[in-house]
């Protein structure tokens, strides 16, 4: 589950950074939250998904 969450979060983060800030200016506000989500999911993944 954590791996799928990481993949989705990184895809959303990449879109937000590369495309989103031009297409949807408000998406720049999402970047900090997506990075925090990625860190949380990575910690879960590192713990074998048992957090």
The first five atom37 places (N, CA, C, CB, O) and aatype in JSON, in Angstrom:
{
  "aatype": [20, 20, 20, 20, 20, 20, 20, 20, 20, 20, 20, 20, 20, 20, 20, 20, 20, 20, 20, 20, 20, 20, 20, 20, 20, 20, 20, 20, 20, 20, 20, 20, 20, 20, 20, 20, 20, 20, 20, 20, 20, 20, 20, 20, 20, 20, 20, 20, 20, 20, 20],
  "atom_mask": [
    [1, 1, 1, 1, 1],
    [1, 1, 1, 1, 1],
    [1, 1, 1, 1, 1],
    [1, 1, 1, 1, 1],
    [1, 1, 1, 1, 1],
    [1, 1, 1, 1, 1],
    [1, 1, 1, 1, 1],
    [1, 1, 1, 1, 1],
    [1, 1, 1, 1, 1],
    [1, 1, 1, 1, 1],
    [1, 1, 1, 1, 1],
    [1, 1, 1, 1, 1],
    [1, 1, 1, 1, 1],
    [1, 1, 1, 1, 1],
    [1, 1, 1, 1, 1],
    [1, 1, 1, 1, 1],
    [1, 1, 1, 1, 1],
    [1, 1, 1, 1, 1],
    [1, 1, 1, 1, 1],
    [1, 1, 1, 1, 1],
    [1, 1, 1, 1, 1],
    [1, 1, 1, 1, 1],
    [1, 1, 1, 1, 1],
    [1, 1, 1, 1, 1],
    [1, 1, 1, 1, 1],
    [1, 1, 1, 1, 1],
    [1, 1, 1, 1, 1],
    [1, 1, 1, 1, 1],
    [1, 1, 1, 1, 1],
    [1, 1, 1, 1, 1],
    [1, 1, 1, 1, 1],
    [1, 1, 1, 1, 1],
    [1, 1, 1, 1, 1],
    [1, 1, 1, 1, 1],
    [1, 1, 1, 1, 1],
    [1, 1, 1, 1, 1],
    [1, 1, 1, 1, 1],
    [1, 1, 1, 1, 1],
    [1, 1, 1, 1, 1],
    [1, 1, 1, 1, 1],
    [1, 1, 1, 1, 1],
    [1, 1, 1, 1, 1],
    [1, 1, 1, 1, 1],
    [1, 1, 1, 1, 1],
    [1, 1, 1, 1, 1],
    [1, 1, 1, 1, 1],
    [1, 1, 1, 1, 1],
    [1, 1, 1, 1, 1],
    [1, 1, 1, 1, 1],
    [1, 1, 1, 1, 1],
    [1, 1, 1, 1, 1]
  ],
  "atom_positions": [
    [[0.83, -1.19, 0.0], [0.0, 0.0, 0.0], [0.87, 1.25, 0.0], [-0.94, 0.0, 1.21], [0.58, 2.21, -0.72]],
    [[1.94, 1.26, 0.8], [2.8, 2.43, 0.86], [3.48, 2.69, -0.48], [3.86, 2.26, 1.95], [3.66, 3.84, -0.87]],
    [[3.85, 1.62, -1.19], [4.51, 1.79, -2.49], [3.57, 2.45, -3.49], [4.99, 0.43, -3.03], [3.99, 3.35, -4.23]],
    [[2.32, 2.03, -3.52], [1.34, 2.65, -4.42], [1.13, 4.12, -4.07], [0.01, 1.91, -4.36], [1.02, 4.96, -4.96]],
    [[1.08, 4.41, -2.77], [0.93, 5.79, -2.33], [2.11, 6.65, -2.74], [0.75, 5.85, -0.83], [1.96, 7.8, -3.14]],
    [[3.31, 6.06, -2.63], [4.52, 6.79, -3.05], [4.49, 7.08, -4.55], [5.79, 5.98, -2.69], [4.79, 8.19, -4.98]],
    [[4.12, 6.07, -5.32], [4.06, 6.26, -6.78], [3.07, 7.36, -7.15], [3.67, 4.95, -7.47], [3.38, 8.23, -7.97]],
    [[1.88, 7.33, -6.55], [0.88, 8.35, -6.85], [1.38, 9.73, -6.41], [-0.46, 8.02, -6.16], [1.24, 10.7, -7.15]],
    [[1.95, 9.8, -5.22], [2.42, 11.09, -4.7], [3.53, 11.66, -5.56], [2.89, 10.94, -3.25], [3.54, 12.85, -5.84]],
    [[4.48, 10.82, -5.97], [5.57, 11.31, -6.82], [5.06, 11.74, -8.19], [6.64, 10.24, -6.98], [5.55, 12.71, -8.77]],
    [[4.07, 11.03, -8.72], [3.49, 11.42, -10.0], [2.8, 12.78, -9.87], [2.48, 10.36, -10.5], [2.97, 13.65, -10.72]],
    [[2.04, 12.96, -8.81], [1.37, 14.24, -8.57], [2.38, 15.35, -8.33], [0.4, 14.12, -7.38], [2.2, 16.47, -8.82]],
    [[3.42, 15.05, -7.58], [4.46, 16.05, -7.3], [5.18, 16.46, -8.58], [5.46, 15.51, -6.27], [5.42, 17.64, -8.82]],
    [[5.52, 15.47, -9.39], [6.21, 15.77, -10.64], [5.34, 16.63, -11.55], [6.59, 14.47, -11.36], [5.81, 17.61, -12.13]],
    [[4.05, 16.27, -11.67], [3.15, 17.07, -12.49], [3.05, 18.48, -11.93], [1.76, 16.42, -12.57], [3.09, 19.46, -12.68]],
    [[2.92, 18.59, -10.62], [2.78, 19.91, -10.0], [3.97, 20.81, -10.28], [2.59, 19.77, -8.52], [3.81, 22.0, -10.54]],
    [[5.16, 20.22, -10.21], [6.37, 21.01, -10.43], [6.59, 21.32, -11.9], [7.59, 20.27, -9.87], [6.92, 22.45, -12.26]],
    [[6.4, 20.32, -12.77], [6.7, 20.5, -14.19], [5.6, 21.22, -14.98], [6.96, 19.17, -14.82], [5.9, 22.06, -15.83]],
    [[4.36, 20.89, -14.71], [3.26, 21.39, -15.54], [2.25, 22.21, -14.74], [2.56, 20.23, -16.2], [1.79, 23.26, -15.19]],
    [[1.93, 21.72, -13.58], [0.82, 22.26, -12.81], [0.92, 23.73, -12.47], [0.67, 21.5, -11.57], [-0.07, 24.45, -12.5]],
    [[2.12, 24.18, -12.14], [2.26, 25.58, -11.74], [1.94, 26.53, -12.88], [3.67, 25.84, -11.23], [1.62, 27.7, -12.66]],
    [[2.02, 26.03, -14.11], [1.67, 26.86, -15.27], [0.19, 26.72, -15.6], [2.52, 26.48, -16.49], [-0.49, 27.7, -15.91]],
    [[-0.31, 25.47, -15.54], [-1.71, 25.21, -15.9], [-2.67, 25.61, -14.79], [-1.9, 23.74, -16.24], [-3.74, 26.16, -15.05]],
    [[-2.28, 25.34, -13.55], [-3.12, 25.63, -12.39], [-2.23, 26.32, -11.35], [-3.79, 24.3, -11.8], [-1.62, 25.64, -10.52]],
    [[-2.14, 27.63, -11.37], [-1.22, 28.33, -10.48], [-1.37, 27.96, -9.0], [-1.41, 29.8, -10.64], [-0.39, 28.01, -8.26]],
    [[-2.57, 27.61, -8.57], [-2.77, 27.24, -7.17], [-2.05, 25.95, -6.79], [-4.26, 27.09, -6.88], [-1.84, 25.67, -5.61]],
    [[-1.65, 25.16, -7.8], [-0.99, 23.89, -7.52], [0.36, 24.1, -6.84], [-0.8, 23.09, -8.8], [0.88, 23.18, -6.21]],
    [[0.94, 25.28, -6.95], [2.2, 25.56, -6.25], [2.0, 25.42, -4.74], [2.71, 26.98, -6.6], [2.93, 25.09, -4.01]],
    [[0.78, 25.68, -4.27], [0.47, 25.54, -2.84], [0.42, 24.09, -2.4], [-0.85, 26.22, -2.53], [0.5, 23.8, -1.2]],
    [[0.28, 23.16, -3.34], [0.16, 21.74, -3.0], [1.52, 21.08, -2.81], [-0.61, 21.01, -4.08], [1.6, 20.01, -2.2]],
    [[2.59, 21.68, -3.31], [3.9, 21.03, -3.35], [4.4, 20.68, -1.96], [4.91, 21.92, -4.05], [4.86, 19.56, -1.75]],
    [[4.34, 21.59, -1.01], [4.82, 21.29, 0.35], [4.08, 20.12, 0.96], [4.68, 22.52, 1.24], [4.68, 19.26, 1.61]],
    [[2.77, 20.08, 0.77], [1.97, 18.99, 1.33], [2.3, 17.65, 0.66], [0.47, 19.29, 1.18], [2.36, 16.62, 1.32]],
    [[2.52, 17.67, -0.66], [2.89, 16.44, -1.36], [4.25, 15.93, -0.91], [2.9, 16.69, -2.87], [4.45, 14.72, -0.78]],
    [[5.19, 16.83, -0.67], [6.51, 16.42, -0.18], [6.37, 15.81, 1.21], [7.49, 17.61, -0.15], [7.0, 14.79, 1.5]],
    [[5.57, 16.41, 2.06], [5.35, 15.86, 3.4], [4.7, 14.48, 3.32], [4.46, 16.81, 4.25], [5.07, 13.57, 4.06]],
    [[3.72, 14.32, 2.42], [3.09, 13.02, 2.22], [4.11, 11.99, 1.74], [1.94, 13.12, 1.23], [4.11, 10.85, 2.21]],
    [[4.97, 12.38, 0.82], [5.99, 11.46, 0.3], [6.93, 11.02, 1.41], [6.79, 12.13, -0.84], [7.31, 9.86, 1.48]],
    [[7.31, 11.95, 2.27], [8.2, 11.6, 3.39], [7.52, 10.61, 4.33], [8.63, 12.86, 4.17], [8.15, 9.66, 4.79]],
    [[6.25, 10.83, 4.63], [5.51, 9.93, 5.51], [5.4, 8.54, 4.88], [4.11, 10.49, 5.8], [5.62, 7.53, 5.55]],
    [[5.05, 8.49, 3.6], [4.92, 7.21, 2.91], [6.26, 6.5, 2.8], [4.33, 7.42, 1.53], [6.32, 5.27, 2.92]],
    [[7.32, 7.25, 2.57], [8.65, 6.63, 2.48], [9.05, 6.04, 3.83], [9.71, 7.67, 2.02], [9.66, 4.97, 3.88]],
    [[8.71, 6.71, 4.91], [9.01, 6.18, 6.25], [8.23, 4.89, 6.48], [8.66, 7.22, 7.35], [8.76, 3.94, 7.05]],
    [[6.99, 4.85, 6.04], [6.18, 3.62, 6.17], [6.78, 2.51, 5.33], [4.71, 3.88, 5.75], [6.85, 1.36, 5.75]],
    [[7.2, 2.87, 4.12], [7.78, 1.87, 3.23], [9.06, 1.31, 3.82], [8.05, 2.47, 1.84], [9.32, 0.11, 3.74]],
    [[9.87, 2.18, 4.42], [11.1, 1.76, 5.07], [10.86, 0.86, 6.26], [11.88, 2.94, 5.5], [11.72, 0.07, 6.63]],
    [[9.69, 0.99, 6.87], [9.32, 0.16, 8.02], [8.57, -1.09, 7.57], [8.46, 0.96, 9.02], [7.98, -1.79, 8.38]],
    [[8.61, -1.35, 6.28], [7.9, -2.52, 5.75], [6.41, -2.32, 5.67], [8.2, -3.71, 6.59], [5.66, -3.29, 5.62]],
    [[5.97, -1.06, 5.66], [4.54, -0.76, 5.57], [3.79, -1.0, 6.86], [3.93, -1.58, 4.48], [2.56, -1.1, 6.86]],
    [[4.51, -1.1, 7.97], [3.87, -1.46, 9.25], [3.66, -0.28, 10.18], [4.69, -2.48, 9.95], [3.49, -0.5, 11.38]],
    [[3.65, 0.93, 9.71], [3.44, 2.07, 10.6], [1.98, 2.38, 10.74], [4.16, 3.29, 10.11], [1.61, 3.31, 11.45]]
  ]
}
